Amino acid sequence: MKTTSSQKVKIGVFTVVGLLVLFLAVFYIGNQKSLFNSTFKVYGTFKNVSGLTVGNNVRFAGINVGVVEAINIVTDSSVRVDLTLNNSVKKFIKTDSKMSIGSDGLMGDKLVVIAPGGITSQTEIGDGKELGSVNPVDVDKIITKLTKVADNAESLTSDLSEIVSKVNNGKGSIGRLLNNDKIARDLEGTVKQAQTTMKGVHTTTATLNEDLKAAQHNFLLRGFFKKKEKAKKAKQDSIRKVQEKAQEAKEKAAKDAAKKNGDN
């Protein structure tokens, strides 16, 4: 069966479109991976890369500026991450800039984030040099701690439920107190009796104060209270005289000392 001219045109158009799509895909991927840009390399060392893989993006100021070139285990507690960055951002990355590992959104791929430096150094990073790194949070440890907290909360909730059940059923001191009407009435009576006793004490105290005031004006006891008042006043006068004599002695000693210094 011979191919018609229309079929040949369709095949040609399909081929051209396919090649164009392929070219655009290669260009897009190459642009994302910095294959067509002038680049430079830096690296950093982490204790844990948290699932970072080769080819993941590198961001600076929220912009993709490169890719993760390689990830290699150096020691049992050290992993080296090599980055390839666009040469256009080299002047913004200082020797005191920091690398950290983050996520592209809440559940997105891992990526490397470069924080701008310039705090302690204004020198731009050189090709192949090392950047400081900030180790990521160990999510597994956090999950383990949260699991322990959840287990403890479950145990605590179970214990509280058991205590509440006993109280509701009248078990224990608190349960009997809350559920036994007789104990509640006895306790209420004790409180009322204590309140009555306190009122009586206040009344007695007030009566004693009134009696004492009346006794002070009674002619039979007036002499006793006057003697007591005189004794109190005499004691105060004695204290005042002693203080005055001490002050005079202090002033005299100061004058004698000043006079002696003047003679010398």
C-alpha positions, 0 to 999 in steps of 0.5 A, spaced: 500 500 500 502 506 497 503 512 502 499 518 500 502 525 500 497 527 506 500 521 510 507 523 509 505 530 511 502 528 517 508 523 519 512 529 517 508 534 522 508 529 527 516 528 527 517 535 527 513 536 533 516 530 537 523 533 536 521 540 538 518 537 544 524 533 546 528 539 544 524 543 549 524 537 554 532 537 554 532 544 554 528 545 560 531 539 564 538 542 562 536 549 565 533 546 571 540 542 572 544 548 570 547 544 564 547 550 560 550 555 565 557 557 567 557 554 574 562 553 580 562 548 586 562 548 593 561 542 598 558 542 606 559 536 611 553 533 615 551 528 620 545 526 617 542 528 610 535 526 612 533 523 605 537 528 600 538 525 593 543 527 588 539 532 583 535 535 588 535 543 588 539 548 591 535 554 593 538 561 595 533 567 597 528 562 595 530 561 588 533 555 585 540 556 583 543 549 583 543 542 584 546 537 588 552 534 584 554 528 589 553 525 596 558 521 599 559 518 606 566 520 609 566 517 616 560 513 620 558 520 622 560 525 616 556 525 609 559 530 604 554 534 600 557 537 593 553 542 590 553 545 583 551 552 583 550 558 577 556 562 577 551 568 577 550 567 585 557 567 587 558 574 589 552 573 593 555 567 597 560 569 602 565 564 606 560 565 612 554 562 609 551 556 611 548 550 608 542 547 611 537 541 608 530 543 608 523 540 604 520 543 598 513 544 602 510 540 607 511 533 604 515 535 598 522 533 596 528 535 600 533 540 598 539 544 600 538 551 602 544 556 603 543 562 608 546 568 606 552 570 609 556 577 610 555 577 618 563 576 619 566 576 612 565 580 606 569 575 602 565 571 596 566 563 596 571 560 592 570 555 587 571 548 590 571 551 597 567 548 603 561 552 606 558 551 614 553 547 615 547 546 619 545 539 621 537 537 620 533 535 626 532 528 626 525 526 625 526 519 627 528 521 634 522 526 635 517 521 633 520 516 638 519 521 643 512 523 641 511 515 641 513 515 649 509 521 651 503 518 647 504 512 651 505 515 658 499 519 656 495 513 655 497 510 662 495 516 665 489 517 662 487 510 664 489 511 671 485 517 672 479 513 669 480 508 674 480 513 680 474 517 677 470 510 677 472 509 684 470 516 686 463 515 683 462 508 686 463 511 693 470 507 694 476 511 698 476 517 702 474 522 697 468 517 694 465 516 701 465 523 702 462 525 696 457 519 696 455 518 703 450 523 705 451 522 713 458 524 712 457 530 708 451 532 714 456 531 719 462 535 716 457 541 715 455 540 722 462 541 724 463 547 720 457 550 723 459 549 730 466 551 729 463 558 726 458 558 732 464 558 737 468 563 733 462 568 734 462 566 741 470 568 741 469 574 738 463 576 742 467 574 749 473 578 746 469 584 745 466 584 752 472 583 755 475 590 752 469 593 754 470 591 761 477 593 761 475 600 759 470 600 764 475 598 770 479 604 768 474 609 769 472 605 776 475 609 782 477 603 786 481 601 780 483 608 778 489 608 782 492 601 780 492 604 772 495 610 774 501 607 777 501 603 771 501 609 767 506 612 771 511 606 771 511 606 764 512 613 763 518 613 768 521 607 764 520 611 757 524 617 761 529 613 763 531 610 756 530 617 754 535 620 759 540 614 757 540 616 750 541 623 751 547 622 756 550 617 750 549 622 745 553 627 750 558 623 751 559 621 744 559 629 742 564 630 748 569 625 745 568 628 738 570 635 741 576 632 745 579 628 738 578 634 734 582 638 739 587 633 740 588 633 732 589 641 732 594 641 738 598 636 734 
